[in-house]
Amino acid sequence: MSGVGPTAPEQPTDETGSQVKSADPRPAVPPGYDSHVVPGPPGAYVPPPAGYPGGVPMGYYGPQQPGAFPFGQPPSSTHPIQYQPGRYPVSSQSAPVIWMPGPAPMPDCPPGLEYLTQLDNIHVFQHFEPLELITRFEINNKYDVKNNLGQMVYFVTEDTDDFTRNAYRTLRPFVLRVTDSMGREIMTMQRPFRCTCCCFCCPSTRQELEVQCPPGRTLGFVRDHWNMCQVAYSIQNEKKEKVLSIRGPCSTCGCGSDSVFQVRAIDGVSQAGSVVRKWHGLMSAMGQADHYDIHFPLDLDVKMKAMIFGACFLIDFMYYERSPQQDRRTR
């Protein structure tokens, strides 16, 4: 009929007469990205190429590996280090102190001196104390004693009260306590007060250091002697019998060069070691952070090694310990 328009095709119906909808060709959930990939057997592990530690390109920081943060560019790399913007977890903890392995106890060796039996060279580093420069207040000295590998051998601390330190300055009597890796005090060094206003050649005015090892048992003495031309010391045993001598330079200022104190046998000729005060520019000129290099033969009696070690501190206090008041007068 001409008056009737086209009609939609009839939908199939089921037995109950309801319409049946055709299936939608589009899936309800889109397929996965790799759903068409068939996984194969696992392959062998291939390490990352050189310059890519942990799979992270050199010069970039991986948050999953905070320890791989590059603090410096390796010498072999030709690419500049690139850092992504943001804050990085830089550790604020200081490096741990590495101590020299403790040797086994030895016969005829005072407890704690076993370390010295294995060494022919030790380094003494004085701690730099900026508080002294700012406040002009003298504080107790501290020293690190290390071997050639940088391992800590001993730790030395001064034990003097505030009044004595600031009243007598470099002439003060002091007690130095030497401790090992276990915190045990294995050696004590004491200097009594000696008045220097009398005749400079009088024996009662000369400086003396007593070394005790173990503490309370005298090991020997280091005595200062008057000499017109050069520094002179003697190392004595517990009976105050001279066993070694020390001869220093004519000028102890050491400006621009090391100051060498030679340790000789009782004959005055045979070499038995040396105490060298290293020159480190401005820090050495201020006398606030000295560095000493002590040498002795490996087969030298361990008690004499300890006495040479103690002589280093008497030399330091007599010639290189500068109080804040002295620094102010010299400017």
GUSE-23546 format. One record per residue (C-alpha): residue number from 1; residue in one letter; x, y, z. Coordinates in nm, 2 decimals, padded with zeros to 4 digits, always signed. Layout:
GUSE-23546
<r num="NUM" residuo="A" east="X" north="Y" up="Z"/>
...
This chain:
GUSE-23546
<r num="1" residuo="M" east="+00.00" north="+00.00" up="+00.00"/>
<r num="2" residuo="S" east="+00.13" north="+00.35" up="-00.08"/>
<r num="3" residuo="G" east="+00.04" north="+00.50" up="+00.25"/>
<r num="4" residuo="V" east="+00.23" north="+00.26" up="+00.46"/>
<r num="5" residuo="G" east="+00.60" north="+00.33" up="+00.53"/>
<r num="6" residuo="P" east="+00.87" north="+00.08" up="+00.58"/>
<r num="7" residuo="T" east="+00.87" north="-00.10" up="+00.91"/>
<r num="8" residuo="A" east="+01.16" north="-00.25" up="+01.11"/>
<r num="9" residuo="P" east="+01.23" north="-00.61" up="+01.07"/>
<r num="10" residuo="E" east="+01.05" north="-00.83" up="+01.32"/>
<r num="11" residuo="Q" east="+01.27" north="-00.96" up="+01.61"/>
<r num="12" residuo="P" east="+01.26" north="-01.33" up="+01.68"/>
<r num="13" residuo="T" east="+01.06" north="-01.43" up="+01.97"/>
<r num="14" residuo="D" east="+01.09" north="-01.73" up="+02.20"/>
<r num="15" residuo="E" east="+00.81" north="-01.96" up="+02.29"/>
<r num="16" residuo="T" east="+00.66" north="-01.73" up="+02.55"/>
<r num="17" residuo="G" east="+00.64" north="-01.45" up="+02.30"/>
<r num="18" residuo="S" east="+00.90" north="-01.23" up="+02.45"/>
<r num="19" residuo="Q" east="+01.16" north="-01.07" up="+02.22"/>
<r num="20" residuo="V" east="+01.51" north="-01.21" up="+02.21"/>
<r num="21" residuo="K" east="+01.79" north="-00.96" up="+02.19"/>
<r num="22" residuo="S" east="+02.09" north="-01.03" up="+01.96"/>
<r num="23" residuo="A" east="+02.43" north="-01.08" up="+02.13"/>
<r num="24" residuo="D" east="+02.65" north="-00.76" up="+02.14"/>
<r num="25" residuo="P" east="+02.97" north="-00.83" up="+01.94"/>
<r num="26" residuo="R" east="+03.17" north="-00.59" up="+02.17"/>
<r num="27" residuo="P" east="+03.32" north="-00.74" up="+02.49"/>
<r num="28" residuo="A" east="+03.21" north="-00.60" up="+02.83"/>
<r num="29" residuo="V" east="+03.58" north="-00.57" up="+02.95"/>
<r num="30" residuo="P" east="+03.86" north="-00.47" up="+02.70"/>
<r num="31" residuo="P" east="+04.12" north="-00.75" up="+02.67"/>
<r num="32" residuo="G" east="+04.45" north="-00.71" up="+02.84"/>
<r num="33" residuo="Y" east="+04.75" north="-00.55" up="+02.67"/>
<r num="34" residuo="D" east="+04.94" north="-00.88" up="+02.65"/>
<r num="35" residuo="S" east="+04.65" north="-01.12" up="+02.64"/>
<r num="36" residuo="H" east="+04.76" north="-01.23" up="+02.30"/>
<r num="37" residuo="V" east="+05.11" north="-01.32" up="+02.42"/>
<r num="38" residuo="V" east="+05.17" north="-01.68" up="+02.51"/>
<r num="39" residuo="P" east="+05.44" north="-01.69" up="+02.79"/>
<r num="40" residuo="G" east="+05.74" north="-01.90" up="+02.72"/>
<r num="41" residuo="P" east="+05.99" north="-02.08" up="+02.95"/>
<r num="42" residuo="P" east="+06.20" north="-01.84" up="+03.17"/>
<r num="43" residuo="G" east="+06.54" north="-01.75" up="+03.03"/>
<r num="44" residuo="A" east="+06.88" north="-01.72" up="+03.19"/>
<r num="45" residuo="Y" east="+06.95" north="-01.41" up="+03.40"/>
<r num="46" residuo="V" east="+07.14" north="-01.15" up="+03.20"/>
<r num="47" residuo="P" east="+07.34" north="-00.90" up="+03.43"/>
<r num="48" residuo="P" east="+07.30" north="-00.53" up="+03.35"/>
<r num="49" residuo="P" east="+07.57" north="-00.37" up="+03.14"/>
<r num="50" residuo="A" east="+07.86" north="-00.18" up="+03.29"/>
<r num="51" residuo="G" east="+07.76" north="+00.16" up="+03.41"/>
<r num="52" residuo="Y" east="+07.41" north="+00.05" up="+03.50"/>
<r num="53" residuo="P" east="+07.42" north="-00.07" up="+03.86"/>
<r num="54" residuo="G" east="+07.10" north="-00.25" up="+03.96"/>
<r num="55" residuo="G" east="+06.93" north="-00.17" up="+03.62"/>
<r num="56" residuo="V" east="+06.93" north="+00.20" up="+03.69"/>
<r num="57" residuo="P" east="+07.12" north="+00.41" up="+03.43"/>
<r num="58" residuo="M" east="+07.43" north="+00.59" up="+03.57"/>
<r num="59" residuo="G" east="+07.35" north="+00.94" up="+03.67"/>
<r num="60" residuo="Y" east="+06.99" north="+00.87" up="+03.78"/>
<r num="61" residuo="Y" east="+06.85" north="+00.78" up="+04.12"/>
<r num="62" residuo="G" east="+06.61" north="+00.49" up="+04.17"/>
<r num="63" residuo="P" east="+06.37" north="+00.54" up="+04.46"/>
<r num="64" residuo="Q" east="+06.36" north="+00.16" up="+04.51"/>
<r num="65" residuo="Q" east="+06.73" north="+00.16" up="+04.57"/>
<r num="66" residuo="P" east="+06.82" north="+00.45" up="+04.80"/>
<r num="67" residuo="G" east="+07.17" north="+00.31" up="+04.85"/>
<r num="68" residuo="A" east="+07.25" north="+00.34" up="+04.48"/>
<r num="69" residuo="F" east="+07.23" north="+00.72" up="+04.48"/>
<r num="70" residuo="P" east="+07.54" north="+00.84" up="+04.29"/>
<r num="71" residuo="F" east="+07.73" north="+01.09" up="+04.50"/>
<r num="72" residuo="G" east="+08.00" north="+01.13" up="+04.24"/>
<r num="73" residuo="Q" east="+08.07" north="+01.05" up="+03.88"/>
<r num="74" residuo="P" east="+08.30" north="+00.75" up="+03.81"/>
<r num="75" residuo="P" east="+08.62" north="+00.85" up="+03.63"/>
<r num="76" residuo="S" east="+08.54" north="+00.62" up="+03.34"/>
<r num="77" residuo="S" east="+08.21" north="+00.79" up="+03.26"/>
<r num="78" residuo="T" east="+08.20" north="+01.06" up="+02.99"/>
<r num="79" residuo="H" east="+07.84" north="+01.16" up="+03.06"/>
<r num="80" residuo="P" east="+07.75" north="+01.44" up="+03.31"/>
<r num="81" residuo="I" east="+07.55" north="+01.33" up="+03.62"/>
<r num="82" residuo="Q" east="+07.19" north="+01.42" up="+03.59"/>
<r num="83" residuo="Y" east="+06.97" north="+01.45" up="+03.90"/>
<r num="84" residuo="Q" east="+06.59" north="+01.46" up="+03.89"/>
<r num="85" residuo="P" east="+06.44" north="+01.75" up="+04.08"/>
<r num="86" residuo="G" east="+06.35" north="+01.67" up="+04.44"/>
<r num="87" residuo="R" east="+06.51" north="+01.59" up="+04.77"/>
<r num="88" residuo="Y" east="+06.74" north="+01.29" up="+04.80"/>
<r num="89" residuo="P" east="+06.79" north="+01.08" up="+05.12"/>
<r num="90" residuo="V" east="+07.15" north="+01.17" up="+05.20"/>
<r num="91" residuo="S" east="+07.27" north="+01.00" up="+05.52"/>
<r num="92" residuo="S" east="+07.37" north="+01.23" up="+05.80"/>
<r num="93" residuo="Q" east="+07.55" north="+00.96" up="+06.00"/>
<r num="94" residuo="S" east="+07.92" north="+00.98" up="+06.03"/>
<r num="95" residuo="A" east="+08.14" north="+00.70" up="+05.90"/>
<r num="96" residuo="P" east="+08.19" north="+00.42" up="+06.16"/>
<r num="97" residuo="V" east="+08.52" north="+00.40" up="+06.34"/>
<r num="98" residuo="I" east="+08.73" north="+00.10" up="+06.22"/>
<r num="99" residuo="W" east="+08.95" north="-00.04" up="+06.49"/>
<r num="100" residuo="M" east="+09.26" north="-00.24" up="+06.44"/>
<r num="101" residuo="P" east="+09.19" north="-00.61" up="+06.52"/>
<r num="102" residuo="G" east="+09.30" north="-00.69" up="+06.87"/>
<r num="103" residuo="P" east="+09.59" north="-00.93" up="+06.90"/>
<r num="104" residuo="A" east="+09.61" north="-01.21" up="+07.15"/>
<r num="105" residuo="P" east="+09.77" north="-01.15" up="+07.49"/>
<r num="106" residuo="M" east="+10.15" north="-01.20" up="+07.48"/>
<r num="107" residuo="P" east="+10.39" north="-01.29" up="+07.76"/>
<r num="108" residuo="D" east="+10.61" north="-01.02" up="+07.91"/>
<r num="109" residuo="C" east="+10.39" north="-00.76" up="+07.74"/>
<r num="110" residuo="P" east="+10.18" north="-00.51" up="+07.95"/>
<r num="111" residuo="P" east="+09.81" north="-00.55" up="+07.88"/>
<r num="112" residuo="G" east="+09.70" north="-00.33" up="+07.59"/>
<r num="113" residuo="L" east="+10.04" north="-00.29" up="+07.43"/>
<r num="114" residuo="E" east="+10.01" north="-00.60" up="+07.21"/>
<r num="115" residuo="Y" east="+09.90" north="-00.36" up="+06.93"/>
<r num="116" residuo="L" east="+10.24" north="-00.20" up="+06.93"/>
<r num="117" residuo="T" east="+10.42" north="-00.53" up="+06.88"/>
<r num="118" residuo="Q" east="+10.28" north="-00.55" up="+06.53"/>
<r num="119" residuo="L" east="+10.35" north="-00.19" up="+06.43"/>
<r num="120" residuo="D" east="+10.66" north="+00.01" up="+06.33"/>
<r num="121" residuo="N" east="+10.47" north="+00.33" up="+06.26"/>
<r num="122" residuo="I" east="+10.17" north="+00.51" up="+06.42"/>
<r num="123" residuo="H" east="+10.00" north="+00.84" up="+06.35"/>
<r num="124" residuo="V" east="+09.87" north="+01.07" up="+06.63"/>
<r num="125" residuo="F" east="+09.59" north="+01.32" up="+06.52"/>
<r num="126" residuo="Q" east="+09.48" north="+01.59" up="+06.75"/>
<r num="127" residuo="H" east="+09.11" north="+01.68" up="+06.73"/>
<r num="128" residuo="F" east="+09.04" north="+02.03" up="+06.61"/>
<r num="129" residuo="E" east="+08.82" north="+02.22" up="+06.85"/>
<r num="130" residuo="P" east="+08.66" north="+02.53" up="+06.69"/>
<r num="131" residuo="L" east="+08.50" north="+02.62" up="+07.03"/>
<r num="132" residuo="E" east="+08.84" north="+02.72" up="+07.16"/>
<r num="133" residuo="L" east="+08.88" north="+02.97" up="+06.88"/>
<r num="134" residuo="I" east="+08.53" north="+03.12" up="+06.93"/>
<r num="135" residuo="T" east="+08.51" north="+03.13" up="+07.31"/>
<r num="136" residuo="R" east="+08.88" north="+03.15" up="+07.41"/>
<r num="137" residuo="F" east="+08.80" north="+02.88" up="+07.66"/>
<r num="138" residuo="E" east="+09.06" north="+02.60" up="+07.68"/>
<r num="139" residuo="I" east="+08.91" north="+02.25" up="+07.67"/>
<r num="140" residuo="N" east="+09.05" north="+01.90" up="+07.71"/>
<r num="141" residuo="N" east="+09.26" north="+01.77" up="+07.42"/>
<r num="142" residuo="K" east="+09.17" north="+01.46" up="+07.24"/>
<r num="143" residuo="Y" east="+09.38" north="+01.25" up="+07.00"/>
<r num="144" residuo="D" east="+09.32" north="+00.96" up="+06.76"/>
<r num="145" residuo="V" east="+09.60" north="+00.71" up="+06.72"/>
<r num="146" residuo="K" east="+09.59" north="+00.52" up="+06.40"/>
<r num="147" residuo="N" east="+09.81" north="+00.28" up="+06.19"/>
<r num="148" residuo="N" east="+09.91" north="+00.31" up="+05.83"/>
<r num="149" residuo="L" east="+09.58" north="+00.16" up="+05.72"/>
<r num="150" residuo="G" east="+09.38" north="+00.43" up="+05.89"/>
<r num="151" residuo="Q" east="+09.25" north="+00.18" up="+06.16"/>
<r num="152" residuo="M" east="+09.21" north="+00.32" up="+06.51"/>
<r num="153" residuo="V" east="+09.47" north="+00.18" up="+06.76"/>
<r num="154" residuo="Y" east="+09.41" north="+00.40" up="+07.07"/>
<r num="155" residuo="F" east="+09.20" north="+00.70" up="+07.18"/>
<r num="156" residuo="V" east="+09.37" north="+00.95" up="+07.40"/>
<r num="157" residuo="T" east="+09.18" north="+01.20" up="+07.62"/>
<r num="158" residuo="E" east="+09.31" north="+01.47" up="+07.86"/>
<r num="159" residuo="D" east="+09.16" north="+01.47" up="+08.21"/>
<r num="160" residuo="T" east="+09.22" north="+01.81" up="+08.36"/>
<r num="161" residuo="D" east="+08.97" north="+02.04" up="+08.54"/>
<r num="162" residuo="D" east="+08.86" north="+02.37" up="+08.38"/>
<r num="163" residuo="F" east="+09.04" north="+02.60" up="+08.63"/>
<r num="164" residuo="T" east="+09.37" north="+02.43" up="+08.58"/>
<r num="165" residuo="R" east="+09.35" north="+02.43" up="+08.20"/>
<r num="166" residuo="N" east="+09.25" north="+02.80" up="+08.18"/>
<r num="167" residuo="A" east="+09.48" north="+02.93" up="+08.46"/>
<r num="168" residuo="Y" east="+09.80" north="+02.76" up="+08.36"/>
<r num="169" residuo="R" east="+09.73" north="+02.71" up="+07.99"/>
<r num="170" residuo="T" east="+10.02" north="+02.53" up="+07.82"/>
<r num="171" residuo="L" east="+10.22" north="+02.49" up="+08.15"/>
<r num="172" residuo="R" east="+09.93" north="+02.31" up="+08.31"/>
<r num="173" residuo="P" east="+09.98" north="+01.97" up="+08.48"/>
<r num="174" residuo="F" east="+09.77" north="+01.71" up="+08.30"/>
<r num="175" residuo="V" east="+09.67" north="+01.35" up="+08.29"/>
<r num="176" residuo="L" east="+09.63" north="+01.17" up="+07.96"/>
<r num="177" residuo="R" east="+09.43" north="+00.85" up="+07.95"/>
<r num="178" residuo="V" east="+09.48" north="+00.60" up="+07.67"/>
<r num="179" residuo="T" east="+09.20" north="+00.36" up="+07.59"/>
<r num="180" residuo="D" east="+09.17" north="+00.08" up="+07.34"/>
<r num="181" residuo="S" east="+08.88" north="-00.05" up="+07.13"/>
<r num="182" residuo="M" east="+08.71" north="-00.21" up="+07.43"/>
<r num="183" residuo="G" east="+08.71" north="+00.12" up="+07.62"/>
<r num="184" residuo="R" east="+08.97" north="-00.01" up="+07.87"/>
<r num="185" residuo="E" east="+09.23" north="+00.24" up="+08.00"/>
<r num="186" residuo="I" east="+09.55" north="+00.07" up="+07.92"/>
<r num="187" residuo="M" east="+09.80" north="+00.36" up="+07.98"/>
<r num="188" residuo="T" east="+09.81" north="+00.68" up="+08.18"/>
<r num="189" residuo="M" east="+10.05" north="+00.97" up="+08.13"/>
<r num="190" residuo="Q" east="+10.10" north="+01.24" up="+08.39"/>
<r num="191" residuo="R" east="+10.29" north="+01.57" up="+08.39"/>
<r num="192" residuo="P" east="+10.33" north="+01.75" up="+08.72"/>
<r num="193" residuo="F" east="+10.34" north="+02.13" up="+08.74"/>
<r num="194" residuo="R" east="+10.69" north="+02.28" up="+08.71"/>
<r num="195" residuo="C" east="+10.76" north="+02.65" up="+08.77"/>
<r num="196" residuo="T" east="+10.95" north="+02.80" up="+08.48"/>
<r num="197" residuo="C" east="+11.02" north="+03.14" up="+08.64"/>
<r num="198" residuo="C" east="+11.34" north="+03.02" up="+08.80"/>
<r num="199" residuo="C" east="+11.67" north="+02.96" up="+08.63"/>
<r num="200" residuo="F" east="+11.61" north="+02.78" up="+08.31"/>
<r num="201" residuo="C" east="+11.90" north="+02.54" up="+08.35"/>
<r num="202" residuo="C" east="+11.79" north="+02.43" up="+08.70"/>
<r num="203" residuo="P" east="+11.68" north="+02.06" up="+08.70"/>
<r num="204" residuo="S" east="+11.38" north="+02.13" up="+08.92"/>
<r num="205" residuo="T" east="+11.23" north="+02.35" up="+08.65"/>
<r num="206" residuo="R" east="+11.26" north="+02.10" up="+08.36"/>
<r num="207" residuo="Q" east="+10.95" north="+01.93" up="+08.24"/>
<r num="208" residuo="E" east="+10.89" north="+01.56" up="+08.31"/>
<r num="209" residuo="L" east="+10.63" north="+01.30" up="+08.20"/>
<r num="210" residuo="E" east="+10.55" north="+00.98" up="+08.38"/>
<r num="211" residuo="V" east="+10.41" north="+00.69" up="+08.18"/>
<r num="212" residuo="Q" east="+10.22" north="+00.42" up="+08.36"/>
<r num="213" residuo="C" east="+10.12" north="+00.09" up="+08.20"/>
<r num="214" residuo="P" east="+09.89" north="-00.05" up="+08.33"/>
<r num="215" residuo="P" east="+09.76" north="+00.26" up="+08.51"/>
<r num="216" residuo="G" east="+09.92" north="+00.27" up="+08.86"/>
<r num="217" residuo="R" east="+10.24" north="+00.09" up="+08.75"/>
<r num="218" residuo="T" east="+10.53" north="+00.31" up="+08.64"/>
<r num="219" residuo="L" east="+10.67" north="+00.21" up="+08.30"/>
<r num="220" residuo="G" east="+10.92" north="+00.50" up="+08.27"/>
<r num="221" residuo="F" east="+10.98" north="+00.87" up="+08.25"/>
<r num="222" residuo="V" east="+11.05" north="+01.13" up="+07.97"/>
<r num="223" residuo="R" east="+11.26" north="+01.42" up="+08.10"/>
<r num="224" residuo="D" east="+11.34" north="+01.75" up="+07.93"/>
<r num="225" residuo="H" east="+11.70" north="+01.87" up="+07.95"/>
<r num="226" residuo="W" east="+11.85" north="+02.21" up="+07.90"/>
<r num="227" residuo="N" east="+12.05" north="+02.25" up="+07.58"/>
<r num="228" residuo="M" east="+12.18" north="+02.57" up="+07.42"/>
<r num="229" residuo="C" east="+12.16" north="+02.45" up="+07.06"/>
<r num="230" residuo="Q" east="+11.87" north="+02.20" up="+07.02"/>
<r num="231" residuo="V" east="+11.58" north="+02.03" up="+07.20"/>
<r num="232" residuo="A" east="+11.70" north="+01.75" up="+07.42"/>
<r num="233" residuo="Y" east="+11.50" north="+01.48" up="+07.61"/>
<r num="234" residuo="S" east="+11.59" north="+01.15" up="+07.78"/>
<r num="235" residuo="I" east="+11.38" north="+00.84" up="+07.80"/>
<r num="236" residuo="Q" east="+11.43" north="+00.66" up="+08.14"/>
<r num="237" residuo="N" east="+11.30" north="+00.33" up="+08.28"/>
<r num="238" residuo="E" east="+11.11" north="+00.30" up="+08.60"/>
<r num="239" residuo="K" east="+11.43" north="+00.33" up="+08.80"/>
<r num="240" residuo="K" east="+11.51" north="+00.66" up="+08.62"/>
<r num="241" residuo="E" east="+11.80" north="+00.51" up="+08.43"/>
<r num="242" residuo="K" east="+11.86" north="+00.66" up="+08.09"/>
<r num="243" residuo="V" east="+11.78" north="+00.42" up="+07.80"/>
<r num="244" residuo="L" east="+11.71" north="+00.64" up="+07.50"/>
<r num="245" residuo="S" east="+11.77" north="+01.00" up="+07.40"/>
<r num="246" residuo="I" east="+11.58" north="+01.24" up="+07.18"/>
<r num="247" residuo="R" east="+11.73" north="+01.53" up="+06.98"/>
<r num="248" residuo="G" east="+11.51" north="+01.79" up="+06.81"/>
<r num="249" residuo="P" east="+11.57" north="+02.07" up="+06.57"/>
<r num="250" residuo="C" east="+11.72" north="+02.40" up="+06.67"/>
<r num="251" residuo="S" east="+11.40" north="+02.58" up="+06.58"/>
<r num="252" residuo="T" east="+11.08" north="+02.41" up="+06.67"/>
<r num="253" residuo="C" east="+10.84" north="+02.65" up="+06.49"/>
<r num="254" residuo="G" east="+10.84" north="+02.42" up="+06.19"/>
<r num="255" residuo="C" east="+10.70" north="+02.70" up="+05.97"/>
<r num="256" residuo="G" east="+10.66" north="+02.55" up="+05.62"/>
<r num="257" residuo="S" east="+10.83" north="+02.21" up="+05.69"/>
<r num="258" residuo="D" east="+10.81" north="+01.91" up="+05.92"/>
<r num="259" residuo="S" east="+10.98" north="+01.91" up="+06.26"/>
<r num="260" residuo="V" east="+11.18" north="+01.59" up="+06.32"/>
<r num="261" residuo="F" east="+11.28" north="+01.47" up="+06.66"/>
<r num="262" residuo="Q" east="+11.54" north="+01.18" up="+06.63"/>
<r num="263" residuo="V" east="+11.53" north="+00.90" up="+06.89"/>
<r num="264" residuo="R" east="+11.87" north="+00.75" up="+06.95"/>
<r num="265" residuo="A" east="+12.02" north="+00.47" up="+07.16"/>
<r num="266" residuo="I" east="+12.21" north="+00.55" up="+07.47"/>
<r num="267" residuo="D" east="+12.54" north="+00.58" up="+07.27"/>
<r num="268" residuo="G" east="+12.39" north="+00.87" up="+07.09"/>
<r num="269" residuo="V" east="+12.46" north="+00.73" up="+06.75"/>
<r num="270" residuo="S" east="+12.23" north="+00.43" up="+06.68"/>
<r num="271" residuo="Q" east="+11.89" north="+00.53" up="+06.54"/>
<r num="272" residuo="A" east="+11.60" north="+00.40" up="+06.74"/>
<r num="273" residuo="G" east="+11.31" north="+00.59" up="+06.59"/>
<r num="274" residuo="S" east="+11.17" north="+00.94" up="+06.53"/>
<r num="275" residuo="V" east="+10.88" north="+01.16" up="+06.62"/>
<r num="276" residuo="V" east="+10.78" north="+01.39" up="+06.33"/>
<r num="277" residuo="R" east="+10.54" north="+01.68" up="+06.36"/>
<r num="278" residuo="K" east="+10.38" north="+01.71" up="+06.02"/>
<r num="279" residuo="W" east="+10.33" north="+02.06" up="+05.87"/>
<r num="280" residuo="H" east="+09.97" north="+02.12" up="+05.75"/>
<r num="281" residuo="G" east="+09.97" north="+02.49" up="+05.67"/>
<r num="282" residuo="L" east="+09.73" north="+02.71" up="+05.86"/>
<r num="283" residuo="M" east="+09.61" north="+02.44" up="+06.10"/>
<r num="284" residuo="S" east="+09.97" north="+02.37" up="+06.20"/>
<r num="285" residuo="A" east="+10.04" north="+02.74" up="+06.25"/>
<r num="286" residuo="M" east="+09.75" north="+02.78" up="+06.48"/>
<r num="287" residuo="G" east="+09.86" north="+02.47" up="+06.68"/>
<r num="288" residuo="Q" east="+09.50" north="+02.35" up="+06.72"/>
<r num="289" residuo="A" east="+09.51" north="+02.02" up="+06.52"/>
<r num="290" residuo="D" east="+09.86" north="+01.87" up="+06.52"/>
<r num="291" residuo="H" east="+09.96" north="+01.55" up="+06.34"/>
<r num="292" residuo="Y" east="+10.25" north="+01.34" up="+06.45"/>
<r num="293" residuo="D" east="+10.41" north="+01.05" up="+06.27"/>
<r num="294" residuo="I" east="+10.60" north="+00.82" up="+06.50"/>
<r num="295" residuo="H" east="+10.85" north="+00.56" up="+06.37"/>
<r num="296" residuo="F" east="+11.03" north="+00.29" up="+06.56"/>
<r num="297" residuo="P" east="+11.19" north="-00.05" up="+06.47"/>
<r num="298" residuo="L" east="+10.94" north="-00.34" up="+06.45"/>
<r num="299" residuo="D" east="+11.16" north="-00.55" up="+06.69"/>
<r num="300" residuo="L" east="+11.21" north="-00.27" up="+06.94"/>
<r num="301" residuo="D" east="+11.10" north="-00.35" up="+07.30"/>
<r num="302" residuo="V" east="+10.73" north="-00.28" up="+07.33"/>
<r num="303" residuo="K" east="+10.79" north="-00.08" up="+07.65"/>
<r num="304" residuo="M" east="+11.03" north="+00.15" up="+07.47"/>
<r num="305" residuo="K" east="+10.77" north="+00.19" up="+07.19"/>
<r num="306" residuo="A" east="+10.53" north="+00.30" up="+07.46"/>
<r num="307" residuo="M" east="+10.78" north="+00.55" up="+07.60"/>
<r num="308" residuo="I" east="+10.85" north="+00.70" up="+07.25"/>
<r num="309" residuo="F" east="+10.47" north="+00.73" up="+07.21"/>
<r num="310" residuo="G" east="+10.45" north="+00.91" up="+07.54"/>
<r num="311" residuo="A" east="+10.73" north="+01.15" up="+07.45"/>
<r num="312" residuo="C" east="+10.52" north="+01.27" up="+07.16"/>
<r num="313" residuo="F" east="+10.27" north="+01.43" up="+07.40"/>
<r num="314" residuo="L" east="+10.53" north="+01.60" up="+07.61"/>
<r num="315" residuo="I" east="+10.67" north="+01.75" up="+07.29"/>
<r num="316" residuo="D" east="+10.33" north="+01.86" up="+07.18"/>
<r num="317" residuo="F" east="+10.24" north="+02.04" up="+07.50"/>
<r num="318" residuo="M" east="+10.58" north="+02.21" up="+07.53"/>
<r num="319" residuo="Y" east="+10.62" north="+02.34" up="+07.18"/>
<r num="320" residuo="Y" east="+10.31" north="+02.31" up="+06.98"/>
<r num="321" residuo="E" east="+10.01" north="+02.35" up="+07.22"/>
<r num="322" residuo="R" east="+09.90" north="+02.71" up="+07.17"/>
<r num="323" residuo="S" east="+09.64" north="+02.85" up="+07.40"/>
<r num="324" residuo="P" east="+09.37" north="+03.09" up="+07.27"/>
<r num="325" residuo="Q" east="+09.53" north="+03.37" up="+07.47"/>
<r num="326" residuo="Q" east="+09.86" north="+03.32" up="+07.29"/>
<r num="327" residuo="D" east="+09.69" north="+03.32" up="+06.95"/>
<r num="328" residuo="R" east="+09.53" north="+03.66" up="+07.04"/>
<r num="329" residuo="R" east="+09.86" north="+03.81" up="+07.15"/>
<r num="330" residuo="T" east="+10.04" north="+03.70" up="+06.83"/>
<r num="331" residuo="R" east="+09.78" north="+03.87" up="+06.60"/>
